[in-house]
Amino acid sequence: MPDTNLAFWTLAPGHGALRPAPLRPLQDGEVLVRSLYSGISRGTESLVYRGEVPASEYQRMRAPFQEGEFPGPVKYGYISVGVVEAGAGPDAEALCARPVFCLHPHQQRYIVPAAAVLPLPDGLPPARAVLAANMETAINGCWDGAPSVGDRIAVVGAGVVGSLVAWLCNRIPGTDVELIDIDPGRARLAEALGLTHRLPDAARGDCDLVFHASGNPAGLATALALAGQEASIIEMSWYGRAQVGLPLGGAFHARRLAIRSSQVGHLPPQRSPRWDHRRRMELALRLLVDARLDALISGETDFAALPALMHRLAHAPAGALCERIRYPGADAHQTAHPHDSGDPACTA
């Protein structure tokens, strides 16, 4: 790899590459972050890579530090864990040498406002923090679904988001949670997370609440079939430009079912008077301290091989969960304590 700062770009649908990313001087209130790990949000980033973002969603789909425009060239992504190498101004300098999370695309080094990074909490290793954006999505989905004590809950789709939703719901006293997936191999994942896996044909129906996170219309049909009288289905999959057909005949109307979308870009109305995006992300990071969640990391790839990995995940993703990207120097930052990164004090 060239001795320069590089970032991943989707140059055109189905074609990605690492391109130089020149760094300007730090300004007051900014930090320079060196990436340790990033994560691929497989569903959304695959749609971006394949050029399947609808034109109507170009603005709503923009990532916080995106460059370029859909369908490409575009620098897109929002899962980055790094260490602050330099800061300008008192607040920024206070973050120096600390591992942080940022909603930034895949890039070796980058400059952002100090307010855009969140220090990792005690006990959270940087390598696991790549699950933060998925955990944030799962939290928002649970808020939208409002699971309660004793509920019978089905989660259809044992990907990262679906598994995290099930894991969160299972922590509520008295809940009876099943994680539904067509892949029998997901039983091992469910066991590692303390959950019960079921194939669709073996799933228990008459649920109080159903979440759908498989990304496949057939999974949404399964979710409808598992919902009980007057139950809600929380739709967490996004299909880009694809048209989705649903079986809304039969007992759909008689059971008075409700399908409700959940999208992490907006806080639920009942939360927004007290919560903001930063508070929600801080909660996501704290919840990731549980080491069992390492089971959601299905692979790790060097940054240099990211273009090939993105192409594979976008076209043949079978079995993949969270794919972690490792940057040079990541091995020196395995500590789970945010104040013990091993770097000396740093200033701009």
N, C-alpha and C positions, 0 to 999 in steps of 0.2 A: 504494500500500500504506500502511496506517496506520503512524504513527511509533511502533511498539511491537514487542516481541519476539514472533515468531510461530513456530509449529511446525506440521508437517503431521499431521493425524489422519485415519484412516478412521472416519468417523462411523457408517456402516452399510455392509453389503456393496454395493460399487459406487459409493460416495459418499464422496469425500474433500474436505477443506477445510483452509485455514490458520486456526489458532486462536491467540489470545493465550497466551503462556507466561510468566507472571510470574516474576521472578527474586528469590529471597530473598537475604539477606546471606551473604557467604562465611563459612564456618567454618574453623577451623584444619585445615590439610592439604588444602584444596580449591583448585581453580583455576576461573577463569571463562574459557571458550573462546568466541571469536567464529568462527563457521563461515566457511570460504572455499569449500569444495566438499563435497558429499555425493554418494553414488552409490546407485543403485537396484539391489538384488539382485533381478533381474527375476523369476526363478522363484518364490522364496519370497514376496517382497512382492506379487506378483500374486495368489498364493493367499490371502494375508491380505486384500488389497483386495477380492477376490471373495467373501470369507467362506467359504473352502473348507478351513480348518484343522479337522481332526476334533476333536471334544470331548475325545477321549482324549489329544490332544497339546497341549492348552491350556497346561499347565505346562511341558512340555519345550520348547515353542516360544517361550517368553518370551525377549525380547531383554534385554540387561543393564540398559538404562535405559528400558524400556517403561513406559508409563502406560496405564491402562485395561485392559480385558479383551477377549478374542476373543468373538464376532465383531466387536464394536465397541460404543461408540467406543473406539478404541485408537490410541495413538501408537507406531508400530513402525518399526524400521529399525536398521541397525548399521554404517553406512559414513559416517563424518564426518571431514573433515580441516579443521582450523582453526588459529588462532593463540591462544596464551594471553595474555589481556589483563590478568589479575590473579591473584595467588596469596596465600594466607594461610599463613604458616609458612615456615620456611627451605626445605624441599624443594619446596614449591609455588612460592615466589618464584623459585627457580632455573630454573623453566620459563618464566618470563615472556618474552614476545616470540618464543617458539620455535614453529614450526609443528609440529603434533602430529596423530596419528591417534587416534580414539576410536570405540568401538562404541556410537554414540549415534544416535537417530532424527534425522530431518530437522528442524533447528531453528536459528534464527539465532544465538542465544547460549544457553549452558547452563553449569551448575555441576556438577562431578563431583569425586570424590577425585583427587588428583594421581596416585595409582597407576593410575588408569584411563586415562591418556593415555600414548602412546608418542611420543617425539620422532622426527621423520623423520631418517633417516640422510643423511649427506653425499651429494649427487648425486641425490637423489630430489625432483623438483618436487612441490609440493602437488597440482597438477592430476592427476598420475599416481597419487598415493597412494590415490585412491579404488578402485584395484584390490586393495587389501590384503586385504580379507575374502575375495575370490575366490581370491587366491593362497594364503591360508591353507587354504581348502577343498581346493585342488589339491594342496598339500603333504600334507595329511592323507590324501587319496585315494591319492597315490603311496606313502605309508607303508603303507596298507592293502594295496595291490597288490604292493608290494616288487619293482618292475622291476629287472632285473639286466643286467650287461654282456652285450651280444650278443643281447638278447631281441628277438623280432619282436612288435611291439605295435600294436594298433589302438585308436584313441580314436573312439568313435561320438558325434557331436554337437559341432559347431564353434562352440558358444557360448563365453562367456568362460571358464567353468570347464574345459570340455573342451579348449579351445585351450591353456590354461595347463598342464593335465596333459600334453598332447602336447609342449609346449615344455620342460617339466621332464624328461620321459622322453628327449627327443631330446638332452639334454645328457649322458646316460650313454654312455660309450664303446661303440661297436659296435652300439648299438640301431638297429633298423630300424622307424621309426614312421610310421604313416599316420593322418591326420586325416580321418575319414569324415563326410560331411554330404550331404544331399539337395540343398542349394543350390549350384549351380555357382559362384555368386559368392563362396563361401567360399575358392575357390582363391587369390584375391588376398590374403585374410587369411593363409592358410597361407604363401604366398610371403613376405609381410612378416615372418613369424615364423621363417623358415627351415625350414618344414615341407612335407610332401607331402600334398596334398589328393586324395581319391578319392571319387567317387560310390559309393553302396553296391554297385551291380552290378559296379564295377571294382575293388573292394577285394580285397586278397589275404587268403586264409584261412590256416588252420593256424597261428594266432597262439599265442605263449606266454602272452600276457596281453591282455585286452581291458577297456577302461574304457567304461562307458556314461554319457553326460551329455547326452543329447538332450532329456530330459523327455517323450519320446513312447514308448509301448509298442512301436511298430514299430521304433524304434531299438534297444530291448533285444532284440527278435527278431533284428535284424541282428547284434548283438553275439554272440548265441549261435551264429549261423551261422559267424562268423569265428573262433571259438575252436577251438584244436587239441585233441588228445587230452590229457586230464587238466588242461586249462587252467582258469584262473579268470576270471570276469567280475566286475568291480568295479562295482556299481550305485551311481551318484552322483546319480541323479534322484530327486526326491520328488514324489509324485502327489497329496498331500492326501487327499481322500475318494474319489478315483477308483479304480475296480477295474481291475486290469491282468491281461489274459490272455496267457499265454506258450505257445509251441509246445514243450512238453516231451515230445512223442513223438519219432518218428524216431530220430536217433542221439544224442539228449541223454544217455540213460543209458549207452549203449555207449561214448561218449567220456568218461564219468565227469566231466562238467563241474561246476564249482562256481560258484554265484552268491553273492556276498558284498556286503553293504551297506557303505557308507562314509558317515559323518556327522561333520561337523566339531565337533559339541558335545562329543565325547569323544576323548581321545588314544588311539591304539592301545596295547594292553597292554604291548607290548614297548618303547614309548617312555616311558610314564608314570613309571617310576622316576627318570628323568633330566630329562624335559621337563615344562614346564607351558604354559598357554595364552599367557602373556606371551612366553616364549622362542620359541614357534612363530610368534607374530605379529612379533616382531623379525626372525626369519628371512624372513618374507614381505616385510617392508618392504625388507630388504637386497636381495632378489632383484629387486625392482621398479626398481632403478637402471638396468636395461637399457632404453634409449630405444625399442627396437623394440616394446615392449609398448604404446606409445601407439596402435598399430593396433587395440587392443581397445576404444578409446573411440569409440563410433559417433555420439555426439551430445552437445550441451551445451545446457541450458535454464536460464533464470533461475528463481530460487526462486519468484517470484511466479506462475509458470506451472506449478508442480509438480502441483497437483490435476488439471489437464487432461492433463498428460503421464502421470501414473499411470494415469488412466482409459484412455488410448490403449494403453499398454504391457500393461495387464491384459487387453485385449480384441482388440487387433490389433498384436501385437509383431513382425511379420515384418521380418527384417533387423536388428533391434536387437541390439547387444552391450551394453557398459556405457554407460548413459546418465548423464552427469554433470550435477549441479545446481550452478549458480554462484550465490554469494551476493554481496551488495553489498560492494565493496572487494576482491574476489578478484584483480583485475588488479594490485594493488600487491604481490602475493606470488607472483611467478613464479620467484623464486630457488630453486635446488636445494640451497642450503646452510642447514642448520637453525639456524645461529647468526647469520644475516644477513637477518632478516625485515624490517628497516626500522623496526620499532616501537621506541619508547623503553623503558627499563626500567619495570616496572610492579609495583605492590604493591596489596594489598587496601585 
